[in-house]
Amino acid sequence: MPSQVTIVWRISARFGLEDLLGLMEKYNALVKPPSSEHEIRVWQVDNLTVKYYQSSLVVQGNINDYTKYLLQDIENIDGLILDEKNAAKLARIFPARQNAIICERCRETSLLIQAEKKGLDIVFKKECGHKNALKPPLMMLCARILPDINLLISKSMSRLLRLGLLTDFEIVIPEFIFDWLDKFKSTKGKSAISDELKQLRKLEQDGNVKLLPITTQILSQTTLKDEDQVILAISMLTNSILLTGDKILKDRALMQKRPVIYLPPKLFDQLKLLEAVRFPRV
């Protein structure tokens, strides 16, 4: 579904208006009359408005797949600068690519590293354009969180997201949770997990998170016998960071060299309190 955004770039001395004009022509932008004396030029591309001021460029409206490319091209115009707040808005529109390799020079991500001939030598070029020899360690990007069942029962996962304590992650939801839910004896526990999954779906609809449902059919032929083993196997298959409040599961994950975020159960109530303070019920 389209998402509403307002992103502001500051215009520096390096900015050339001709680059922006060329971009508006490329996207067949509709020229609109300025609505105030401060607006120099205004364009419309689908449901997105681009406003050019003396010292800033403002883009606002609804983003779709087409106008996402426009935002990327605007970001590449020399002389346009984003502050931290607006850079974070843009980053949420273009979430980090899973398993991407991070360039040690510019910190841009690449999924492809292309080998090229250079004289009598061979160099490896990343998508950012930087070339070098390949040697370990390569820095890899991981932006997936896999919550364990206790995090769902306590509703701590949705609270972490609503409070902004976890941002820009994909949340992995394994299919086996639904099978486990059917076998769960506690009615209270079933209701808690069901409510939590409903909250996570709502957060996804509001554009605050991306859920990644994972089928566990690939594990059906294994001899995994308990939930901890399944969770650890899924964290490895999906290259996810395990989020758990279970000390034993944390230790088992570390023994298997899996990254872990540990949230002690004593903090579950603190999250509930913070949520109540930040979002009081009317």
C-alpha positions as a printed Julia matrix, in Angstrom:
282×3 Matrix{Float64}:
  0.0     0.0     0.0
  1.27    3.55   -0.68
  2.97    5.36    2.19
  2.83    9.07    3.01
  6.16   10.86    3.29
  7.7    14.32    3.57
 11.44   14.49    2.91
 13.47   17.7     2.87
 16.88   18.13    1.23
 19.05   21.15    1.95
 20.49   22.77   -1.17
 24.25   23.39   -1.11
 26.46   25.45   -3.42
 27.24   22.36   -5.54
 23.6    21.94   -6.56
 22.79   22.45  -10.25
 19.18   23.15  -11.18
 19.74   21.57  -14.6
 20.15   18.16  -12.94
 16.78   18.51  -11.24
 15.11   19.77  -14.43
 16.49   16.79  -16.35
 15.15   14.44  -13.71
 11.66   15.99  -13.83
 11.68   15.58  -17.6
 12.77   11.96  -17.28
  9.77   11.19  -15.04
  7.32   13.23  -17.19
  6.57   15.45  -14.21
  3.58   17.75  -14.49
  4.51   21.39  -13.89
  2.25   22.97  -11.27
  1.82   26.65  -10.38
  3.55   27.69   -7.11
  1.14   28.13   -4.21
  3.32   30.62   -2.28
  5.92   33.29   -2.99
  8.64   31.06   -1.54
  8.09   28.24   -4.03
 10.24   28.69   -7.13
  9.09   25.59   -9.04
  6.6    22.82   -8.34
  6.15   19.45  -10.06
  3.74   16.54   -9.68
  4.72   12.92  -10.33
  1.78   10.59   -9.65
  0.76   11.42   -6.07
  4.13   12.92   -5.18
  4.79   16.69   -5.17
  8.29   18.1    -5.62
  8.78   21.71   -4.44
 11.95   23.66   -5.22
 12.79   26.53   -2.86
 15.82   28.81   -2.7
 17.51   26.74    0.0
 15.64   23.42    0.05
 13.9    20.76   -2.01
 10.78   19.25   -0.47
  9.15   16.02   -1.63
  5.82   15.05   -0.1
  2.89   12.8    -0.85
  2.22    9.11   -1.39
  5.06    6.8    -2.46
  4.51    3.97   -4.91
  6.92    1.66   -6.72
  7.39    4.19   -9.55
  8.07    7.23   -7.38
 10.5     5.22   -5.24
 12.85    5.33   -8.24
 12.36    9.1    -8.39
 13.4     9.44   -4.76
 16.52    7.38   -5.43
 17.42    9.61   -8.39
 16.83   12.79   -6.38
 19.14   11.46   -3.66
 21.87   11.0    -6.28
 21.76   14.67   -7.4
 24.96   16.39   -6.38
 24.53   19.23   -3.9
 21.42   17.93   -2.11
 22.01   17.16    1.56
 19.85   15.24    4.03
 20.0    15.8     7.77
 19.84   12.81   10.12
 16.06   12.91   10.54
 15.31   13.02    6.8
 18.0    10.45    6.02
 16.24    8.09    8.44
 12.93    8.66    6.61
 14.55    7.79    3.29
 16.23    4.73    4.78
 12.83    3.41    5.95
 11.55    3.59    2.38
 14.55    1.6     1.15
 15.26   -0.98    3.86
 18.7    -2.51    4.02
 19.29   -5.42    1.66
 19.66   -8.73    3.44
 23.03  -10.44    3.31
 24.52   -7.5     1.4
 28.26   -6.87    1.56
 29.24   -3.5     3.03
 31.94   -1.49    1.31
 34.68   -0.69    3.82
 35.32    2.64    2.11
 31.88    4.22    1.65
 29.63    1.89    3.71
 27.27    1.36    0.75
 25.83   -2.14    0.3
 26.3    -4.5    -2.65
 24.67   -7.78   -3.57
 26.92   -8.14   -6.62
 30.71   -7.97   -6.73
 31.93   -8.0   -10.32
 35.39   -9.23  -11.33
 37.06   -7.0   -13.95
 40.35   -6.96  -15.82
 42.7    -4.09  -14.95
 45.86   -4.21  -16.99
 47.38   -7.6   -16.29
 45.52   -7.84  -12.99
 41.95   -8.63  -11.92
 40.04   -6.39   -9.53
 36.65   -6.81   -7.87
 34.18   -3.93   -8.18
 31.27   -3.44   -5.82
 28.0    -1.79   -6.85
 29.2     1.49   -5.32
 32.07    1.51   -7.81
 34.94    0.92   -5.41
 37.49   -1.68   -6.5
 39.87   -3.73   -4.41
 41.16   -7.23   -3.82
 38.9    -9.52   -1.84
 40.11  -10.66    1.54
 38.36  -11.6     4.76
 36.68  -10.44    6.79
 33.94   -9.13    4.51
 31.39   -7.08    6.42
 27.9    -8.46    5.87
 24.61   -6.74    6.58
 21.99   -8.53    8.67
 18.69   -6.77    9.28
 16.38   -9.61   10.33
 15.06  -10.3    13.82
 13.68  -13.68   14.83
 11.67  -13.46   18.1
 11.24  -16.55   20.23
  7.86  -17.69   21.51
  8.3   -16.05   24.94
  8.67  -12.66   23.26
  5.35  -13.24   21.5
  3.53  -14.54   24.58
  4.64  -11.5    26.6
  3.73   -9.18   23.67
  7.2    -7.68   24.03
  7.9    -7.84   20.29
  5.16   -5.4    19.32
  6.03   -3.15   22.28
  9.66   -2.91   21.22
  8.49   -1.88   17.75
  5.86    0.6    18.9
  8.32    2.26   21.28
 10.88    2.63   18.49
 13.46    0.5    20.3
 13.8    -1.7    17.19
 13.6     0.04   13.82
 14.13   -0.89   10.17
 14.26   -4.66   10.79
 12.4    -7.46    9.07
 10.62   -9.6    11.65
 10.73  -13.31   10.86
  7.54  -15.18   11.78
  8.05  -18.96   11.44
  5.07  -21.0    10.3
  5.63  -23.55   13.06
  4.35  -20.98   15.6
  0.82  -21.6    14.3
  1.22  -25.37   14.64
  2.61  -24.88   18.12
 -0.29  -22.56   18.94
 -2.8   -25.32   18.13
 -1.05  -27.65   20.58
 -0.65  -25.05   23.3
 -2.66  -26.08   26.35
 -2.91  -22.68   28.03
 -5.9   -20.71   26.71
 -4.28  -17.55   28.06
 -1.07  -18.32   26.19
 -2.95  -18.99   22.94
 -4.83  -15.72   23.27
 -1.62  -13.78   24.01
  0.19  -15.07   20.93
 -2.86  -14.56   18.73
 -3.2   -10.97   19.96
  0.52  -10.35   19.42
  0.42  -11.61   15.84
 -2.59   -9.35   15.24
 -0.63   -6.37   16.6
  2.35   -7.2    14.39
  0.13   -7.38   11.31
 -1.35   -3.99   12.21
  2.13   -2.51   12.6
  2.97   -3.88    9.16
 -0.17   -2.36    7.64
  0.77    0.99    9.2
  4.17    0.75    7.54
  6.12    0.45   10.81
  7.62   -2.98   10.18
  7.95   -5.7     7.57
  6.94   -9.23    8.51
  8.67  -12.15    6.83
  6.61  -15.37    7.12
  8.86  -18.43    6.87
  7.6   -21.9     6.05
  9.21  -24.64    8.1
  8.62  -27.34    5.49
 12.34  -27.27    4.79
 12.89  -28.54    8.33
 10.32  -31.32    8.12
 12.86  -33.99    7.21
 15.19  -33.16   10.1
 15.31  -34.73   13.54
 14.7   -31.47   15.43
 12.61  -32.28   18.47
 11.99  -29.06   20.42
 11.13  -25.43   19.79
 14.63  -24.2    20.69
 16.24  -26.39   18.05
 13.73  -25.25   15.42
 14.22  -21.57   16.3
 18.01  -21.9    16.08
 17.78  -23.72   12.75
 15.5   -21.01   11.34
 17.82  -18.26   12.58
 20.64  -19.9    10.63
 18.56  -20.5     7.47
 17.25  -16.91    7.41
 20.48  -15.27    8.65
 18.49  -13.68   11.49
 19.45  -12.19   14.82
 17.7   -14.16   17.55
 15.68  -12.05   19.99
 14.98  -13.98   23.17
 14.19  -13.68   26.85
 15.23  -17.27   27.47
 18.67  -17.51   29.08
 19.16  -21.15   28.06
 18.21  -20.42   24.45
 20.59  -17.46   24.49
 23.45  -19.68   25.65
 22.61  -22.38   23.1
 22.61  -19.78   20.33
 25.98  -18.41   21.39
 27.39  -21.93   21.45
 26.29  -22.26   17.82
 27.88  -18.89   16.96
 24.49  -17.27   16.3
 24.01  -13.52   17.05
 21.58  -12.86   19.89
 19.74   -9.92   21.43
 18.9   -10.92   24.99
 15.96   -9.23   26.72
 15.78  -10.42   30.36
 12.2   -11.36   31.37
 12.36   -8.8    34.22
 12.25   -6.1    31.51
  8.98   -7.37   30.01
  6.95   -5.45   32.6
  9.13   -2.38   32.06
  8.22   -2.44   28.36
  4.55   -2.71   29.29
  4.9     0.29   31.62
  6.73    2.34   28.97
  4.01    1.56   26.44
  1.3     2.65   28.87
  3.12    5.94   29.57
  3.93    6.66   25.92
  0.57    5.57   24.53
 -2.03    6.1    27.28
 -5.48    4.75   26.59
 -8.15    7.41   26.22
